[in-house]
Amino acid sequence: MSSPRTVTVCQVRLTHYRAPLFDALRVMLKDAGVRMILVYGQPAASEVSKQDAGDLPWGTVTVNKYFRAASKDLVWQSLPPSASATDLVVVTQENRILSNYALQLRRKLGGPKVAFWGHGANFQSDDHVGRRERWKRYWLTHVDWWFAYTAASVERVAGAGFPISRITNLENTIDATALQTEIAEVEGGDLADLRRRLGWEHGRIALFLGSLYKEKRLDFLFDAADHLHDADPSFRLLIVGDGPLRRYVEDACVKRRWCAWMGAKTGREKATYLAVAAVMLNPGAVGLAVLDSFAAETPIVTTACNLHGPEIAYIRQGENGLITENTLGGFVAGVREVLNDDAYRARLVAGCRLAATHYTIENMARNFSDGILGALAL
């Protein structure tokens, strides 16, 4: 009997939110007669503070070697002996992963097939023709298959000359099942208690949920909130998250009695804040927060800035969220429409509910499995 085909999926580090994906993918591939090896290492010193590490008992841990150069953490990740006879290696597309170049060269010399998993470009870069982006674009086509995060990533990869027939749209997501369950368990009494604690018994609440850093455009957020409160004194703004700009946010909320910063929240607390909000506001970088919006059926409003992650492609304009023009006036007008037009908001809520049934871990794992089978069949 011949040995099963083998695919090795490499992660520089395993995050906890990826574990459900790999569990599901492993089962699907096994059913298709493919053995999956998951290899992951340790975070760089600069990543430890994120505290988002995951672990899988069936995974293979390797030792990463880090090198600091030009304020960047370069990394070499060696494949373990168990992956020496693999048919396909899937690696994330990052310039800093030095071992990727060795795998791509081995591929030319009869080594295993190589697939990239990534965006195809840095969506948050201000310099799309700079040296780093040109380097990324050059190596982009030196693989056998592409696993693109979203349709926007597919467009970038195909636009660089890679055959679209060998690109899989993963429709990147996280497991929102637990969040949906927690939101469903939030009762009216919980929301009333939260409002009483805040002193906000009346008025509609807007929520910012995410890390507090420059690309989130928090100054823009507070400027917009001031205009919204001037137009409607019952407007309230909740900030949930933490990060480098924590002090700025704290000071801004102290000056505005109708704003409150709650810190980073998870689990039932996060669910309660999402449930009490009528709308999510994020004028800056939007990524996986879109999936929180869908799971909570709380429409998100953002701007057409160039800071977004590829998940911005999930927003269907006027159907499950809103992307306004990149001006303060445009953003404020868009938020006011969502808050003041109940029929419009109801349509967005319904769109969020529908999107939540599509962007699931099961669908992402199925897309991944189909792509791997396609790559192995080349």
C-alpha positions in Angstrom: 0.0 0.0 0.0 1.4 3.4 -1.0 1.8 6.0 1.7 -0.8 8.8 1.8 -0.1 12.1 0.3 1.3 14.6 2.8 0.9 18.3 3.2 2.9 20.4 5.7 1.4 23.7 6.9 3.9 26.0 8.5 3.2 28.8 11.0 5.9 30.9 12.4 3.8 30.9 15.6 0.4 29.4 16.3 -2.3 31.8 17.5 -5.2 30.6 19.6 -7.8 31.7 17.0 -6.2 29.6 14.3 -6.5 26.3 16.3 -10.1 25.6 15.4 -9.3 26.0 11.7 -6.4 23.5 11.8 -8.5 21.0 13.7 -11.2 21.1 11.1 -8.8 21.1 8.2 -6.9 18.1 9.5 -10.2 16.1 9.7 -11.3 17.1 6.2 -7.9 16.2 4.7 -7.8 12.8 6.5 -11.2 12.0 5.0 -9.7 12.8 1.6 -6.7 10.5 2.2 -4.2 13.3 2.9 -2.0 13.4 5.9 -1.5 16.9 7.4 1.5 18.0 9.4 1.2 21.3 11.3 4.6 22.9 12.2 4.8 26.0 14.4 7.5 27.8 16.4 7.8 30.5 19.0 7.0 34.2 18.8 9.7 36.9 18.4 10.4 38.9 21.6 8.4 41.7 20.1 5.4 39.5 19.8 5.3 37.9 23.2 3.2 40.8 24.7 0.3 40.0 22.4 -0.4 36.9 24.6 -2.3 35.2 21.8 -0.3 31.9 21.5 -2.1 28.7 20.9 -1.2 25.0 21.1 -2.4 21.8 19.5 -1.3 18.5 20.9 -1.1 16.9 17.5 1.0 19.7 16.1 4.8 19.7 15.7 6.8 22.3 17.5 10.0 23.5 15.9 12.6 26.0 17.2 12.6 29.3 15.4 15.9 31.2 14.9 15.4 35.0 15.0 17.7 37.7 13.7 17.2 41.4 14.3 18.0 43.6 11.2 16.8 47.1 10.4 14.3 47.0 13.2 12.7 43.8 11.8 12.6 40.3 13.2 13.9 38.0 10.5 13.2 34.3 11.2 14.4 30.9 10.0 12.0 28.0 10.6 13.4 24.5 10.0 11.1 21.7 8.9 11.3 18.7 11.3 12.3 15.2 10.0 8.7 14.1 10.0 8.1 16.6 7.1 11.1 15.5 5.0 9.0 13.5 2.6 6.1 15.9 2.3 4.4 16.5 -1.1 3.4 20.1 -0.4 4.5 22.8 2.0 2.2 25.7 2.8 3.9 28.8 4.2 2.8 32.3 5.0 4.0 35.0 2.5 6.2 37.2 4.6 9.5 38.8 3.5 11.0 38.2 6.9 10.7 34.4 6.8 14.2 33.5 5.4 13.4 29.7 5.3 10.7 30.4 2.7 13.4 31.3 0.1 15.2 28.0 0.7 12.0 26.1 0.1 11.3 28.0 -3.1 14.8 27.2 -4.3 14.5 23.5 -3.4 11.2 23.4 -5.3 13.2 24.3 -8.5 15.6 21.4 -7.7 12.9 18.7 -7.4 11.8 19.4 -3.8 8.2 19.5 -2.6 5.7 21.8 -4.1 5.3 25.2 -2.3 2.2 27.2 -1.7 1.9 30.7 -0.3 -0.8 31.8 2.2 -1.3 35.5 2.5 -2.5 38.8 1.2 -0.3 39.2 -1.9 0.7 42.6 -0.7 0.8 44.7 2.5 -2.7 46.2 2.4 -1.7 48.8 5.1 1.5 50.0 3.4 1.7 53.6 2.2 4.4 52.7 -0.4 3.0 50.0 -2.8 6.0 50.4 -5.1 8.7 50.5 -2.4 11.6 48.0 -2.2 9.9 45.7 0.3 6.7 45.5 -1.8 8.7 44.9 -5.0 10.6 42.1 -3.3 7.3 40.5 -2.1 5.8 40.8 -5.6 8.9 39.2 -7.2 8.7 36.0 -5.1 4.9 35.9 -5.3 4.9 33.9 -8.5 7.6 31.4 -7.5 5.2 28.9 -5.9 2.8 26.2 -7.2 -0.4 27.4 -5.5 -1.8 30.4 -3.7 -4.1 30.6 -0.6 -5.5 34.1 -0.6 -7.2 35.6 2.4 -10.1 37.2 0.6 -11.3 38.2 -2.9 -9.2 41.4 -2.5 -6.2 39.2 -2.0 -7.1 37.1 -5.0 -7.2 40.2 -7.1 -3.7 41.3 -5.9 -2.2 37.9 -6.6 -3.8 37.5 -10.0 -2.8 41.1 -10.9 0.8 40.2 -10.3 0.6 37.5 -13.0 -0.2 34.3 -11.0 -2.7 32.0 -12.8 -6.1 32.5 -11.2 -6.9 28.8 -11.7 -4.3 28.1 -9.0 -5.5 30.7 -6.4 -7.9 29.6 -3.6 -10.0 32.3 -1.9 -9.9 31.1 1.7 -12.5 33.7 2.9 -10.4 34.2 6.0 -12.4 34.1 9.3 -12.2 33.1 12.9 -14.5 30.9 14.9 -17.4 33.2 16.1 -19.5 30.3 17.5 -18.6 31.1 21.1 -19.2 34.8 20.6 -22.6 34.2 19.0 -23.6 31.9 21.9 -22.5 34.5 24.5 -24.4 37.3 22.7 -27.5 35.1 22.6 -27.2 34.6 26.4 -27.1 38.3 27.1 -30.5 39.3 28.6 -32.3 42.6 28.8 -31.5 42.9 32.5 -27.8 42.6 31.6 -28.0 45.5 29.2 -30.1 47.6 31.7 -27.5 47.0 34.4 -24.7 48.1 32.1 -26.5 51.3 31.1 -27.2 52.1 34.8 -23.5 51.6 35.6 -22.6 53.9 32.8 -25.3 56.4 33.7 -26.6 56.0 30.2 -30.2 54.9 30.7 -31.3 56.6 27.5 -29.8 57.1 24.0 -28.2 55.0 21.4 -24.7 53.7 22.0 -21.9 53.4 19.4 -19.0 51.1 20.0 -15.4 51.1 19.0 -13.9 47.6 19.4 -10.2 47.0 18.7 -6.6 47.7 19.6 -5.7 51.4 20.3 -3.0 52.4 17.9 -2.3 55.1 15.3 -3.9 53.3 12.2 -7.3 53.2 14.0 -7.5 57.0 13.6 -8.8 57.6 17.1 -8.5 61.4 16.7 -10.8 61.1 13.8 -13.2 59.0 15.8 -13.4 61.5 18.7 -13.9 64.4 16.2 -16.8 62.5 14.6 -18.2 61.6 18.0 -18.2 65.3 19.0 -20.2 66.2 15.9 -22.6 63.3 16.5 -23.2 64.3 20.1 -23.7 68.0 19.2 -26.4 66.9 16.8 -28.0 64.5 19.2 -27.0 64.9 22.9 -28.3 61.4 23.6 -25.4 59.9 21.5 -23.0 57.8 23.6 -19.6 56.2 22.7 -18.1 53.1 24.2 -14.4 52.3 23.6 -13.4 48.6 24.2 -9.8 47.7 23.6 -6.2 48.5 24.7 -2.9 49.4 23.1 -0.3 52.1 22.8 -2.8 55.0 22.6 -4.5 54.0 25.8 -3.6 57.2 27.7 -4.9 59.3 24.8 -8.2 57.5 24.9 -8.5 57.8 28.7 -7.9 61.5 28.5 -10.4 62.0 25.7 -13.1 60.1 27.6 -12.5 62.1 30.8 -13.3 65.3 28.8 -16.5 63.8 27.5 -19.0 62.4 30.1 -20.8 60.7 27.3 -17.7 58.6 26.3 -16.4 55.6 28.3 -13.2 53.5 27.9 -13.7 50.0 29.3 -10.3 48.4 28.5 -9.8 45.1 26.6 -12.7 42.7 27.1 -13.3 39.1 26.1 -16.0 36.5 26.6 -19.4 37.5 28.2 -18.2 41.0 28.8 -17.3 41.6 25.2 -20.6 40.1 24.1 -22.5 42.4 26.4 -20.8 45.5 25.0 -21.6 44.3 21.4 -25.2 43.6 22.4 -25.8 47.1 23.9 -24.4 48.9 20.8 -26.6 50.1 17.9 -23.6 50.5 15.6 -19.8 49.8 15.5 -17.6 52.7 14.5 -14.0 52.4 13.2 -12.9 55.1 10.8 -9.4 53.6 10.5 -7.9 50.1 9.9 -10.6 47.4 9.8 -9.8 43.7 9.7 -11.3 40.8 11.6 -13.5 43.2 13.6 -15.9 42.8 10.6 -16.6 39.3 11.8 -17.5 40.6 15.3 -19.9 42.9 13.6 -21.5 40.0 11.7 -21.7 37.7 14.7 -23.2 40.4 16.9 -25.5 41.7 14.2 -24.2 45.2 14.9 -23.5 47.0 11.7 -20.0 48.6 11.3 -19.3 52.0 9.7 -15.9 52.8 8.4 -14.2 55.1 5.8 -12.7 54.5 2.4 -9.1 54.9 3.8 -6.2 52.8 2.6 -5.5 51.2 6.0 -7.8 48.3 5.9 -7.0 44.6 6.0 -8.3 42.3 3.2 -11.4 41.5 5.3 -12.8 44.9 4.3 -13.9 43.0 1.2 -16.6 41.3 3.3 -18.5 44.6 3.8 -21.3 44.8 1.2 -22.1 48.5 0.9 -25.5 49.3 2.4 -26.2 45.6 2.9 -24.2 44.5 5.9 -22.2 47.6 6.7 -21.2 51.0 5.5 -18.0 52.4 4.0 -18.3 56.2 3.8 -16.1 58.7 1.9 -12.9 59.4 3.7 -14.0 62.7 5.2 -15.3 63.7 8.6 -18.5 65.0 7.1 -19.1 61.9 5.1 -18.4 59.6 8.1 -20.7 61.6 10.4 -23.5 61.6 7.9 -23.2 57.9 7.4 -23.4 57.1 11.1 -26.3 59.4 11.6 -28.2 57.6 8.8 -27.6 54.2 10.5 -28.7 55.6 13.9 -31.7 57.6 12.7 -33.2 55.4 9.9 -34.6 52.3 11.6 -35.5 50.6 8.4 -32.0 51.1 7.0 -30.4 49.8 10.1 -32.7 46.8 10.1 -31.6 46.0 6.6 -27.9 46.2 7.7 -28.7 44.0 10.7 -30.3 41.4 8.4 -27.2 41.5 6.2 -24.9 40.9 9.1 -27.0 37.9 10.1 -26.7 36.5 6.6 -22.9 37.1 6.4 -22.4 35.4 9.7 -23.7 32.2 8.3 -21.2 32.3 5.4 -17.9 33.4 7.0 -17.4 30.3 9.1 -14.5 28.2 10.1 -16.1 25.2 8.4 -16.3 27.0 5.1 -12.7 28.3 5.4 -11.5 24.8 6.2 -13.4 23.4 3.2 -11.9 26.1 0.9 -8.4 25.3 2.3 -8.9 21.5 1.8 -10.1 21.9 -1.8 -7.1 24.1 -2.6 -4.7 21.6 -1.1 -6.2 18.8 -3.1 -5.9 21.0 -6.2 -2.3 21.7 -5.5 -1.4 18.0 -4.9 -3.1 17.1 -8.2 -0.8 19.4 -10.3 
